[in-house]
Amino acid sequence: MPAVWSRRRLLSVVSLSSLSILAGCSLNPLRSRQLAHEVEVFNYSDRTHNIHYQVEAADGTILVDHLYRLESNTAREATEPFVGTPARIAVTIDGEKPETFEWPQPNCDAQGVRSAGGVQLAYGFEDADAIEISPTCETVYLSDDR
């Protein structure tokens, strides 16, 4: 009987230890992550450019402000996610006068996608000097480690 008792005791100790280890790990998946917006930047032109953008809320608060130096035909797709309610995006190429666009509302929920909505900012895609803004419904979280 002592051998059975020691086996039971060993199983109890191992089980309790495993449960306590798993309890710490299991809390993280239960934590909800906040959906965020993202701006993907594409330089389709045949030259390197400094592409600067600012996303503003309706009250003028700057939600995100970034400057990227992009070589010809390159992109910056994994940009810093941000939260808030965007109203406008102002884009400046090589320090010239900024162009302001309304933030698109893609209605991602209606498309069956869980997303806060983002934009693709493309320079020189169809016209060499044109900036194009198009909505995206990529799922991005504020806590993404990309």
C-alpha positions in Angstrom: 0.0 0.0 0.0 2.8 2.5 0.6 3.8 2.1 -3.1 0.3 3.0 -4.2 0.2 6.0 -1.9 3.5 7.3 -3.2 2.3 6.8 -6.8 -0.9 8.7 -6.0 1.0 11.4 -4.2 3.4 11.8 -7.1 0.5 12.0 -9.6 -1.2 14.6 -7.3 1.9 16.7 -7.1 2.6 16.5 -10.9 -1.1 17.4 -11.6 -1.2 20.3 -9.3 2.1 21.6 -10.6 0.9 21.3 -14.2 -2.3 23.1 -13.4 -0.5 26.0 -11.7 1.8 26.4 -14.7 -1.0 26.3 -17.2 -3.1 28.7 -15.1 -0.5 31.5 -15.7 -0.4 30.8 -19.4 -4.1 30.5 -20.0 -4.8 34.0 -18.8 -3.1 35.6 -21.8 -5.4 34.2 -24.5 -8.4 35.3 -22.6 -7.2 38.9 -22.7 -9.0 40.7 -25.5 -6.8 42.6 -28.0 -7.9 45.9 -29.4 -8.5 46.2 -33.1 -6.4 48.9 -34.7 -6.0 50.9 -37.9 -2.9 50.7 -40.2 -1.6 52.7 -43.1 0.3 50.6 -45.7 2.6 52.8 -47.9 3.6 51.9 -51.5 6.1 53.8 -53.7 5.4 52.6 -57.3 7.5 55.4 -58.8 10.9 55.0 -60.4 12.6 57.2 -57.7 13.2 57.1 -54.0 10.8 59.4 -52.1 10.2 60.6 -48.6 6.6 59.8 -47.9 5.1 61.5 -44.8 1.5 61.0 -43.5 -0.5 62.2 -40.6 -3.9 60.7 -39.6 -6.2 63.1 -37.8 -9.4 62.7 -35.8 -12.3 65.0 -36.5 -11.3 67.3 -33.7 -7.8 67.7 -35.2 -6.0 65.3 -32.8 -3.1 63.6 -34.5 -3.6 59.8 -34.2 -0.4 58.8 -36.0 2.5 60.7 -37.8 5.1 58.8 -39.8 7.8 59.5 -42.4 9.2 56.8 -44.5 12.0 56.9 -47.1 11.1 54.4 -49.7 13.2 53.2 -52.6 11.6 52.9 -56.1 9.0 50.1 -56.3 9.0 49.2 -52.6 6.5 49.2 -49.8 6.1 49.6 -46.0 3.3 47.2 -45.3 3.8 46.4 -41.6 3.4 49.9 -40.1 2.6 50.8 -36.6 -1.0 50.1 -35.7 -3.0 52.9 -34.0 -6.4 53.4 -32.4 -8.9 56.2 -32.5 -11.5 57.4 -35.0 -9.7 58.7 -38.1 -11.3 61.4 -40.1 -8.5 62.5 -42.5 -5.1 61.5 -43.8 -2.7 64.2 -44.9 0.1 63.0 -47.2 3.3 64.9 -48.2 5.8 63.7 -50.8 9.4 65.0 -50.5 8.3 67.9 -48.3 6.0 69.4 -50.9 2.5 70.8 -50.1 0.4 68.1 -48.3 -2.7 66.6 -49.9 -5.5 65.8 -47.5 -8.0 62.9 -48.1 -11.0 61.8 -46.1 -10.4 58.6 -44.2 -12.3 55.9 -46.1 -15.0 53.9 -44.3 -14.8 50.4 -45.7 -17.5 48.9 -43.5 -15.5 45.7 -42.8 -18.2 44.2 -40.6 -20.6 44.1 -43.6 -17.9 42.2 -45.5 -17.7 39.6 -42.8 -14.2 40.8 -41.6 -13.3 41.7 -38.1 -11.2 44.9 -38.7 -11.0 48.5 -37.6 -10.2 49.4 -41.2 -7.1 50.8 -42.7 -5.7 52.4 -45.8 -3.3 51.7 -48.6 -1.4 54.8 -49.6 0.1 54.4 -53.1 2.3 57.0 -54.8 2.9 56.8 -58.5 0.7 53.8 -59.2 -1.3 54.9 -62.2 0.0 58.5 -62.5 3.6 59.3 -61.8 2.8 62.1 -59.4 -0.5 61.0 -58.0 -1.3 59.8 -54.4 -4.1 57.3 -54.2 -5.8 56.2 -51.0 -7.9 53.0 -50.8 -9.5 51.3 -47.9 -8.4 47.9 -46.5 -10.0 45.5 -44.1 -6.9 43.7 -42.8 -7.3 42.6 -39.2 -4.7 44.4 -37.2 -4.4 44.5 -33.4 -2.8 47.2 -31.3 -0.7 44.5 -29.5 0.5 42.8 -32.7 4.2 41.7 -32.6 5.0 41.7 -36.2 
